[in-house]
Amino acid sequence: MKPLRIHTGTGHNTRTDLFQNRRDYIWDNHADTATPRDDRGCTVDTESWGRRPH
């Protein structure tokens, strides 16, 4: 299975790229977690990045 790239901006969805068609960024430069879910609401994957406050 190829990795899926999720983009905030506009574009055409493909098997490897999913576009949210938003004008503003939803990600920031701080700690974040993305949790994509399938049509049934089941978690497909989870990816976290950035620093977490102590």
CHARMM-style PDB file with segment names, atoms N, HN, CA, C and O in Angstrom:
ATOM      1  N   MET     1       0.840  -1.176   0.000  1.00  0.00      PROA
ATOM      2  CA  MET     1       0.000   0.000   0.000  1.00  0.00      PROA
ATOM      3  C   MET     1       0.892   1.249   0.000  1.00  0.00      PROA
ATOM      4  O   MET     1       1.825   1.347   0.796  1.00  0.00      PROA
ATOM      5  N   LYS     2       0.604   2.191  -0.885  1.00  0.00      PROA
ATOM      6  HN  LYS     2      -0.154   2.111  -1.532  1.00  0.00      PROA
ATOM      7  CA  LYS     2       1.372   3.426  -0.967  1.00  0.00      PROA
ATOM      8  C   LYS     2       0.940   4.383   0.130  1.00  0.00      PROA
ATOM      9  O   LYS     2      -0.213   4.352   0.560  1.00  0.00      PROA
ATOM     10  N   PRO     3       1.865   5.246   0.595  1.00  0.00      PROA
ATOM     11  CA  PRO     3       1.491   6.226   1.615  1.00  0.00      PROA
ATOM     12  C   PRO     3       0.499   7.244   1.048  1.00  0.00      PROA
ATOM     13  O   PRO     3       0.512   7.545  -0.146  1.00  0.00      PROA
ATOM     14  N   LEU     4      -0.345   7.757   1.912  1.00  0.00      PROA
ATOM     15  HN  LEU     4      -0.356   7.513   2.881  1.00  0.00      PROA
ATOM     16  CA  LEU     4      -1.325   8.775   1.551  1.00  0.00      PROA
ATOM     17  C   LEU     4      -0.847  10.117   2.080  1.00  0.00      PROA
ATOM     18  O   LEU     4      -0.542  10.249   3.266  1.00  0.00      PROA
ATOM     19  N   ARG     5      -0.782  11.106   1.209  1.00  0.00      PROA
ATOM     20  HN  ARG     5      -1.030  10.999   0.246  1.00  0.00      PROA
ATOM     21  CA  ARG     5      -0.417  12.458   1.619  1.00  0.00      PROA
ATOM     22  C   ARG     5      -1.699  13.275   1.712  1.00  0.00      PROA
ATOM     23  O   ARG     5      -2.509  13.290   0.786  1.00  0.00      PROA
ATOM     24  N   ILE     6      -1.871  13.951   2.840  1.00  0.00      PROA
ATOM     25  HN  ILE     6      -1.213  13.939   3.593  1.00  0.00      PROA
ATOM     26  CA  ILE     6      -3.062  14.777   3.068  1.00  0.00      PROA
ATOM     27  C   ILE     6      -2.644  16.234   2.951  1.00  0.00      PROA
ATOM     28  O   ILE     6      -1.740  16.690   3.651  1.00  0.00      PROA
ATOM     29  N   HSD     7      -3.319  16.968   2.050  1.00  0.00      PROA
ATOM     30  HN  HSD     7      -4.054  16.597   1.482  1.00  0.00      PROA
ATOM     31  CA  HSD     7      -3.011  18.368   1.789  1.00  0.00      PROA
ATOM     32  C   HSD     7      -4.155  19.238   2.300  1.00  0.00      PROA
ATOM     33  O   HSD     7      -5.325  18.878   2.166  1.00  0.00      PROA
ATOM     34  N   THR     8      -3.812  20.382   2.887  1.00  0.00      PROA
ATOM     35  HN  THR     8      -2.862  20.675   2.996  1.00  0.00      PROA
ATOM     36  CA  THR     8      -4.825  21.321   3.351  1.00  0.00      PROA
ATOM     37  C   THR     8      -5.486  22.035   2.181  1.00  0.00      PROA
ATOM     38  O   THR     8      -6.699  22.245   2.193  1.00  0.00      PROA
ATOM     39  N   GLY     9      -4.715  22.408   1.179  1.00  0.00      PROA
ATOM     40  HN  GLY     9      -3.729  22.238   1.169  1.00  0.00      PROA
ATOM     41  CA  GLY     9      -5.194  23.228   0.070  1.00  0.00      PROA
ATOM     42  C   GLY     9      -6.069  22.501  -0.936  1.00  0.00      PROA
ATOM     43  O   GLY     9      -6.591  21.418  -0.674  1.00  0.00      PROA
ATOM     44  N   THR    10      -6.210  23.126  -2.086  1.00  0.00      PROA
ATOM     45  HN  THR    10      -5.786  24.006  -2.299  1.00  0.00      PROA
ATOM     46  CA  THR    10      -7.084  22.591  -3.126  1.00  0.00      PROA
ATOM     47  C   THR    10      -6.304  21.711  -4.096  1.00  0.00      PROA
ATOM     48  O   THR    10      -5.092  21.861  -4.250  1.00  0.00      PROA
ATOM     49  N   GLY    11      -7.003  20.809  -4.735  1.00  0.00      PROA
ATOM     50  HN  GLY    11      -7.987  20.688  -4.609  1.00  0.00      PROA
ATOM     51  CA  GLY    11      -6.405  19.916  -5.715  1.00  0.00      PROA
ATOM     52  C   GLY    11      -7.370  18.797  -6.039  1.00  0.00      PROA
ATOM     53  O   GLY    11      -8.522  18.811  -5.607  1.00  0.00      PROA
ATOM     54  N   HSD    12      -6.904  17.843  -6.788  1.00  0.00      PROA
ATOM     55  HN  HSD    12      -5.968  17.831  -7.139  1.00  0.00      PROA
ATOM     56  CA  HSD    12      -7.731  16.697  -7.167  1.00  0.00      PROA
ATOM     57  C   HSD    12      -7.258  15.459  -6.420  1.00  0.00      PROA
ATOM     58  O   HSD    12      -6.077  15.114  -6.465  1.00  0.00      PROA
ATOM     59  N   ASN    13      -8.176  14.795  -5.736  1.00  0.00      PROA
ATOM     60  HN  ASN    13      -9.135  15.076  -5.699  1.00  0.00      PROA
ATOM     61  CA  ASN    13      -7.836  13.588  -4.983  1.00  0.00      PROA
ATOM     62  C   ASN    13      -7.372  12.478  -5.917  1.00  0.00      PROA
ATOM     63  O   ASN    13      -7.916  12.282  -7.004  1.00  0.00      PROA
ATOM     64  N   THR    14      -6.348  11.757  -5.458  1.00  0.00      PROA
ATOM     65  HN  THR    14      -5.907  11.916  -4.575  1.00  0.00      PROA
ATOM     66  CA  THR    14      -5.851  10.588  -6.178  1.00  0.00      PROA
ATOM     67  C   THR    14      -5.698   9.457  -5.162  1.00  0.00      PROA
ATOM     68  O   THR    14      -6.082   9.603  -4.002  1.00  0.00      PROA
ATOM     69  N   ARG    15      -5.146   8.350  -5.593  1.00  0.00      PROA
ATOM     70  HN  ARG    15      -4.834   8.232  -6.535  1.00  0.00      PROA
ATOM     71  CA  ARG    15      -4.906   7.238  -4.662  1.00  0.00      PROA
ATOM     72  C   ARG    15      -3.854   7.581  -3.620  1.00  0.00      PROA
ATOM     73  O   ARG    15      -3.837   6.983  -2.544  1.00  0.00      PROA
ATOM     74  N   THR    16      -2.973   8.537  -3.918  1.00  0.00      PROA
ATOM     75  HN  THR    16      -2.987   9.023  -4.792  1.00  0.00      PROA
ATOM     76  CA  THR    16      -1.880   8.866  -3.007  1.00  0.00      PROA
ATOM     77  C   THR    16      -1.963  10.272  -2.420  1.00  0.00      PROA
ATOM     78  O   THR    16      -1.165  10.614  -1.548  1.00  0.00      PROA
ATOM     79  N   ASP    17      -2.904  11.091  -2.875  1.00  0.00      PROA
ATOM     80  HN  ASP    17      -3.553  10.813  -3.584  1.00  0.00      PROA
ATOM     81  CA  ASP    17      -3.043  12.460  -2.382  1.00  0.00      PROA
ATOM     82  C   ASP    17      -4.507  12.786  -2.113  1.00  0.00      PROA
ATOM     83  O   ASP    17      -5.373  12.570  -2.961  1.00  0.00      PROA
ATOM     84  N   LEU    18      -4.767  13.306  -0.924  1.00  0.00      PROA
ATOM     85  HN  LEU    18      -4.064  13.482  -0.235  1.00  0.00      PROA
ATOM     86  CA  LEU    18      -6.125  13.702  -0.531  1.00  0.00      PROA
ATOM     87  C   LEU    18      -6.098  15.190  -0.193  1.00  0.00      PROA
ATOM     88  O   LEU    18      -5.297  15.634   0.629  1.00  0.00      PROA
ATOM     89  N   PHE    19      -6.977  15.951  -0.835  1.00  0.00      PROA
ATOM     90  HN  PHE    19      -7.627  15.589  -1.503  1.00  0.00      PROA
ATOM     91  CA  PHE    19      -7.032  17.398  -0.647  1.00  0.00      PROA
ATOM     92  C   PHE    19      -8.271  17.786   0.154  1.00  0.00      PROA
ATOM     93  O   PHE    19      -9.374  17.318  -0.128  1.00  0.00      PROA
ATOM     94  N   GLN    20      -8.079  18.650   1.161  1.00  0.00      PROA
ATOM     95  HN  GLN    20      -7.183  19.030   1.390  1.00  0.00      PROA
ATOM     96  CA  GLN    20      -9.183  19.076   2.022  1.00  0.00      PROA
ATOM     97  C   GLN    20      -9.883  20.324   1.494  1.00  0.00      PROA
ATOM     98  O   GLN    20     -10.930  20.710   2.012  1.00  0.00      PROA
ATOM     99  N   ASN    21      -9.316  20.956   0.471  1.00  0.00      PROA
ATOM    100  HN  ASN    21      -8.465  20.642   0.050  1.00  0.00      PROA
ATOM    101  CA  ASN    21      -9.917  22.139  -0.161  1.00  0.00      PROA
ATOM    102  C   ASN    21     -10.222  23.264   0.822  1.00  0.00      PROA
ATOM    103  O   ASN    21     -11.291  23.872   0.776  1.00  0.00      PROA
ATOM    104  N   ARG    22      -9.269  23.531   1.708  1.00  0.00      PROA
ATOM    105  HN  ARG    22      -8.400  23.037   1.745  1.00  0.00      PROA
ATOM    106  CA  ARG    22      -9.396  24.633   2.672  1.00  0.00      PROA
ATOM    107  C   ARG    22      -8.505  25.787   2.230  1.00  0.00      PROA
ATOM    108  O   ARG    22      -7.478  25.580   1.583  1.00  0.00      PROA
ATOM    109  N   ARG    23      -8.906  26.994   2.583  1.00  0.00      PROA
ATOM    110  HN  ARG    23      -9.741  27.162   3.109  1.00  0.00      PROA
ATOM    111  CA  ARG    23      -8.099  28.172   2.261  1.00  0.00      PROA
ATOM    112  C   ARG    23      -7.032  28.426   3.324  1.00  0.00      PROA
ATOM    113  O   ARG    23      -5.965  28.955   3.013  1.00  0.00      PROA
ATOM    114  N   ASP    24      -7.309  28.055   4.566  1.00  0.00      PROA
ATOM    115  HN  ASP    24      -8.176  27.625   4.818  1.00  0.00      PROA
ATOM    116  CA  ASP    24      -6.388  28.294   5.672  1.00  0.00      PROA
ATOM    117  C   ASP    24      -5.767  26.986   6.129  1.00  0.00      PROA
ATOM    118  O   ASP    24      -6.377  25.921   6.034  1.00  0.00      PROA
ATOM    119  N   TYR    25      -4.536  27.087   6.630  1.00  0.00      PROA
ATOM    120  HN  TYR    25      -4.040  27.952   6.707  1.00  0.00      PROA
ATOM    121  CA  TYR    25      -3.866  25.912   7.160  1.00  0.00      PROA
ATOM    122  C   TYR    25      -4.573  25.421   8.410  1.00  0.00      PROA
ATOM    123  O   TYR    25      -5.058  26.224   9.207  1.00  0.00      PROA
ATOM    124  N   ILE    26      -4.637  24.115   8.586  1.00  0.00      PROA
ATOM    125  HN  ILE    26      -4.244  23.462   7.938  1.00  0.00      PROA
ATOM    126  CA  ILE    26      -5.174  23.571   9.829  1.00  0.00      PROA
ATOM    127  C   ILE    26      -4.048  23.055  10.707  1.00  0.00      PROA
ATOM    128  O   ILE    26      -4.248  22.816  11.898  1.00  0.00      PROA
ATOM    129  N   TRP    27      -2.851  22.878  10.121  1.00  0.00      PROA
ATOM    130  HN  TRP    27      -2.689  23.072   9.154  1.00  0.00      PROA
ATOM    131  CA  TRP    27      -1.695  22.427  10.885  1.00  0.00      PROA
ATOM    132  C   TRP    27      -0.943  23.654  11.368  1.00  0.00      PROA
ATOM    133  O   TRP    27      -0.965  24.699  10.717  1.00  0.00      PROA
ATOM    134  N   ASP    28      -0.276  23.531  12.509  1.00  0.00      PROA
ATOM    135  HN  ASP    28      -0.257  22.682  13.038  1.00  0.00      PROA
ATOM    136  CA  ASP    28       0.581  24.617  12.971  1.00  0.00      PROA
ATOM    137  C   ASP    28       1.985  24.068  13.206  1.00  0.00      PROA
ATOM    138  O   ASP    28       2.250  22.897  12.934  1.00  0.00      PROA
ATOM    139  N   ASN    29       2.863  24.892  13.697  1.00  0.00      PROA
ATOM    140  HN  ASN    29       2.648  25.843  13.918  1.00  0.00      PROA
ATOM    141  CA  ASN    29       4.244  24.466  13.908  1.00  0.00      PROA
ATOM    142  C   ASN    29       4.461  23.878  15.298  1.00  0.00      PROA
ATOM    143  O   ASN    29       5.599  23.639  15.700  1.00  0.00      PROA
ATOM    144  N   HSD    30       3.402  23.650  16.014  1.00  0.00      PROA
ATOM    145  HN  HSD    30       2.478  23.844  15.687  1.00  0.00      PROA
ATOM    146  CA  HSD    30       3.485  23.088  17.355  1.00  0.00      PROA
ATOM    147  C   HSD    30       3.145  21.605  17.280  1.00  0.00      PROA
ATOM    148  O   HSD    30       3.049  21.031  16.195  1.00  0.00      PROA
ATOM    149  N   ALA    31       2.968  21.005  18.426  1.00  0.00      PROA
ATOM    150  HN  ALA    31       3.045  21.472  19.308  1.00  0.00      PROA
ATOM    151  CA  ALA    31       2.605  19.589  18.464  1.00  0.00      PROA
ATOM    152  C   ALA    31       1.215  19.395  17.863  1.00  0.00      PROA
ATOM    153  O   ALA    31       0.278  20.129  18.180  1.00  0.00      PROA
ATOM    154  N   ASP    32       1.102  18.416  17.010  1.00  0.00      PROA
ATOM    155  HN  ASP    32       1.863  17.820  16.753  1.00  0.00      PROA
ATOM    156  CA  ASP    32      -0.176  18.080  16.388  1.00  0.00      PROA
ATOM    157  C   ASP    32      -0.245  16.574  16.172  1.00  0.00      PROA
ATOM    158  O   ASP    32       0.769  15.876  16.174  1.00  0.00      PROA
ATOM    159  N   THR    33      -1.455  16.104  15.990  1.00  0.00      PROA
ATOM    160  HN  THR    33      -2.279  16.671  15.989  1.00  0.00      PROA
ATOM    161  CA  THR    33      -1.674  14.699  15.658  1.00  0.00      PROA
ATOM    162  C   THR    33      -2.745  14.624  14.584  1.00  0.00      PROA
ATOM    163  O   THR    33      -3.797  15.251  14.707  1.00  0.00      PROA
ATOM    164  N   ALA    34      -2.483  13.865  13.537  1.00  0.00      PROA
ATOM    165  HN  ALA    34      -1.629  13.356  13.437  1.00  0.00      PROA
ATOM    166  CA  ALA    34      -3.469  13.607  12.487  1.00  0.00      PROA
ATOM    167  C   ALA    34      -3.940  12.162  12.647  1.00  0.00      PROA
ATOM    168  O   ALA    34      -3.130  11.244  12.782  1.00  0.00      PROA
ATOM    169  N   THR    35      -5.260  11.973  12.631  1.00  0.00      PROA
ATOM    170  HN  THR    35      -5.918  12.718  12.521  1.00  0.00      PROA
ATOM    171  CA  THR    35      -5.841  10.631  12.772  1.00  0.00      PROA
ATOM    172  C   THR    35      -6.876  10.421  11.676  1.00  0.00      PROA
ATOM    173  O   THR    35      -8.059  10.683  11.895  1.00  0.00      PROA
ATOM    174  N   PRO    36      -6.459   9.952  10.499  1.00  0.00      PROA
ATOM    175  CA  PRO    36      -7.433   9.679   9.441  1.00  0.00      PROA
ATOM    176  C   PRO    36      -8.312   8.479   9.803  1.00  0.00      PROA
ATOM    177  O   PRO    36      -7.845   7.506  10.395  1.00  0.00      PROA
ATOM    178  N   ARG    37      -9.586   8.568   9.436  1.00  0.00      PROA
ATOM    179  HN  ARG    37      -9.965   9.358   8.955  1.00  0.00      PROA
ATOM    180  CA  ARG    37     -10.554   7.498   9.712  1.00  0.00      PROA
ATOM    181  C   ARG    37     -11.238   7.082   8.417  1.00  0.00      PROA
ATOM    182  O   ARG    37     -11.358   7.875   7.483  1.00  0.00      PROA
ATOM    183  N   ASP    38     -11.679   5.843   8.371  1.00  0.00      PROA
ATOM    184  HN  ASP    38     -11.581   5.199   9.130  1.00  0.00      PROA
ATOM    185  CA  ASP    38     -12.383   5.358   7.187  1.00  0.00      PROA
ATOM    186  C   ASP    38     -13.860   5.737   7.259  1.00  0.00      PROA
ATOM    187  O   ASP    38     -14.279   6.435   8.183  1.00  0.00      PROA
ATOM    188  N   ASP    39     -14.643   5.283   6.294  1.00  0.00      PROA
ATOM    189  HN  ASP    39     -14.302   4.716   5.543  1.00  0.00      PROA
ATOM    190  CA  ASP    39     -16.068   5.625   6.220  1.00  0.00      PROA
ATOM    191  C   ASP    39     -16.865   5.152   7.436  1.00  0.00      PROA
ATOM    192  O   ASP    39     -17.932   5.695   7.724  1.00  0.00      PROA
ATOM    193  N   ARG    40     -16.363   4.156   8.142  1.00  0.00      PROA
ATOM    194  HN  ARG    40     -15.497   3.715   7.908  1.00  0.00      PROA
ATOM    195  CA  ARG    40     -17.047   3.636   9.331  1.00  0.00      PROA
ATOM    196  C   ARG    40     -16.590   4.309  10.619  1.00  0.00      PROA
ATOM    197  O   ARG    40     -17.094   4.001  11.699  1.00  0.00      PROA
ATOM    198  N   GLY    41     -15.625   5.238  10.501  1.00  0.00      PROA
ATOM    199  HN  GLY    41     -15.215   5.488   9.624  1.00  0.00      PROA
ATOM    200  CA  GLY    41     -15.114   5.935  11.673  1.00  0.00      PROA
ATOM    201  C   GLY    41     -13.974   5.217  12.372  1.00  0.00      PROA
ATOM    202  O   GLY    41     -13.549   5.628  13.451  1.00  0.00      PROA
ATOM    203  N   CYS    42     -13.478   4.154  11.768  1.00  0.00      PROA
ATOM    204  HN  CYS    42     -13.823   3.820  10.891  1.00  0.00      PROA
ATOM    205  CA  CYS    42     -12.366   3.400  12.358  1.00  0.00      PROA
ATOM    206  C   CYS    42     -11.043   4.094  12.019  1.00  0.00      PROA
ATOM    207  O   CYS    42     -10.847   4.541  10.889  1.00  0.00      PROA
ATOM    208  N   THR    43     -10.147   4.183  12.991  1.00  0.00      PROA
ATOM    209  HN  THR    43     -10.307   3.820  13.909  1.00  0.00      PROA
ATOM    210  CA  THR    43      -8.842   4.793  12.784  1.00  0.00      PROA
ATOM    211  C   THR    43      -8.042   3.996  11.769  1.00  0.00      PROA
ATOM    212  O   THR    43      -7.898   2.780  11.891  1.00  0.00      PROA
ATOM    213  N   VAL    44      -7.523   4.692  10.769  1.00  0.00      PROA
ATOM    214  HN  VAL    44      -7.640   5.680  10.670  1.00  0.00      PROA
ATOM    215  CA  VAL    44      -6.700   4.073   9.742  1.00  0.00      PROA
ATOM    216  C   VAL    44      -5.223   4.174  10.130  1.00  0.00      PROA
ATOM    217  O   VAL    44      -4.452   3.237   9.922  1.00  0.00      PROA
ATOM    218  N   ASP    45      -4.842   5.314  10.691  1.00  0.00      PROA
ATOM    219  HN  ASP    45      -5.468   6.076  10.860  1.00  0.00      PROA
ATOM    220  CA  ASP    45      -3.457   5.561  11.077  1.00  0.00      PROA
ATOM    221  C   ASP    45      -3.447   6.742  12.032  1.00  0.00      PROA
ATOM    222  O   ASP    45      -4.448   7.447  12.159  1.00  0.00      PROA
ATOM    223  N   THR    46      -2.329   6.960  12.700  1.00  0.00      PROA
ATOM    224  HN  THR    46      -1.516   6.387  12.596  1.00  0.00      PROA
ATOM    225  CA  THR    46      -2.131   8.136  13.546  1.00  0.00      PROA
ATOM    226  C   THR    46      -0.691   8.590  13.381  1.00  0.00      PROA
ATOM    227  O   THR    46       0.239   7.785  13.438  1.00  0.00      PROA
ATOM    228  N   GLU    47      -0.520   9.878  13.178  1.00  0.00      PROA
ATOM    229  HN  GLU    47      -1.276  10.532  13.131  1.00  0.00      PROA
ATOM    230  CA  GLU    47       0.825  10.443  13.049  1.00  0.00      PROA
ATOM    231  C   GLU    47       0.909  11.697  13.905  1.00  0.00      PROA
ATOM    232  O   GLU    47       0.078  12.596  13.776  1.00  0.00      PROA
ATOM    233  N   SER    48       1.906  11.760  14.774  1.00  0.00      PROA
ATOM    234  HN  SER    48       2.580  11.030  14.878  1.00  0.00      PROA
ATOM    235  CA  SER    48       2.122  12.926  15.640  1.00  0.00      PROA
ATOM    236  C   SER    48       3.468  13.545  15.327  1.00  0.00      PROA
ATOM    237  O   SER    48       4.383  12.856  14.877  1.00  0.00      PROA
ATOM    238  N   TRP    49       3.595  14.858  15.566  1.00  0.00      PROA
ATOM    239  HN  TRP    49       2.851  15.418  15.932  1.00  0.00      PROA
ATOM    240  CA  TRP    49       4.849  15.558  15.321  1.00  0.00      PROA
ATOM    241  C   TRP    49       4.911  16.782  16.199  1.00  0.00      PROA
ATOM    242  O   TRP    49       3.920  17.176  16.813  1.00  0.00      PROA
ATOM    243  N   GLY    50       6.085  17.380  16.253  1.00  0.00      PROA
ATOM    244  HN  GLY    50       6.891  17.060  15.754  1.00  0.00      PROA
ATOM    245  CA  GLY    50       6.301  18.611  17.008  1.00  0.00      PROA
ATOM    246  C   GLY    50       6.602  18.342  18.473  1.00  0.00      PROA
ATOM    247  O   GLY    50       6.569  17.206  18.946  1.00  0.00      PROA
ATOM    248  N   ARG    51       6.891  19.417  19.164  1.00  0.00      PROA
ATOM    249  HN  ARG    51       6.917  20.340  18.781  1.00  0.00      PROA
ATOM    250  CA  ARG    51       7.214  19.334  20.592  1.00  0.00      PROA
ATOM    251  C   ARG    51       5.957  19.403  21.438  1.00  0.00      PROA
ATOM    252  O   ARG    51       5.010  20.126  21.130  1.00  0.00      PROA
ATOM    253  N   ARG    52       5.978  18.649  22.486  1.00  0.00      PROA
ATOM    254  HN  ARG    52       6.747  18.062  22.736  1.00  0.00      PROA
ATOM    255  CA  ARG    52       4.891  18.674  23.453  1.00  0.00      PROA
ATOM    256  C   ARG    52       5.386  19.432  24.681  1.00  0.00      PROA
ATOM    257  O   ARG    52       6.520  19.224  25.113  1.00  0.00      PROA
ATOM    258  N   PRO    53       4.548  20.318  25.260  1.00  0.00      PROA
ATOM    259  CA  PRO    53       4.979  21.031  26.470  1.00  0.00      PROA
ATOM    260  C   PRO    53       5.172  20.067  27.635  1.00  0.00      PROA
ATOM    261  O   PRO    53       4.486  19.048  27.725  1.00  0.00      PROA
ATOM    262  N   HSD    54       6.099  20.388  28.517  1.00  0.00      PROA
ATOM    263  HN  HSD    54       6.656  21.215  28.443  1.00  0.00      PROA
ATOM    264  CA  HSD    54       6.366  19.532  29.683  1.00  0.00      PROA
ATOM    265  C   HSD    54       5.406  19.829  30.798  1.00  0.00      PROA
ATOM    266  OT1 HSD    54       5.479  19.207  31.858  1.00  0.00      PROA
TER     267      HSD     54
END
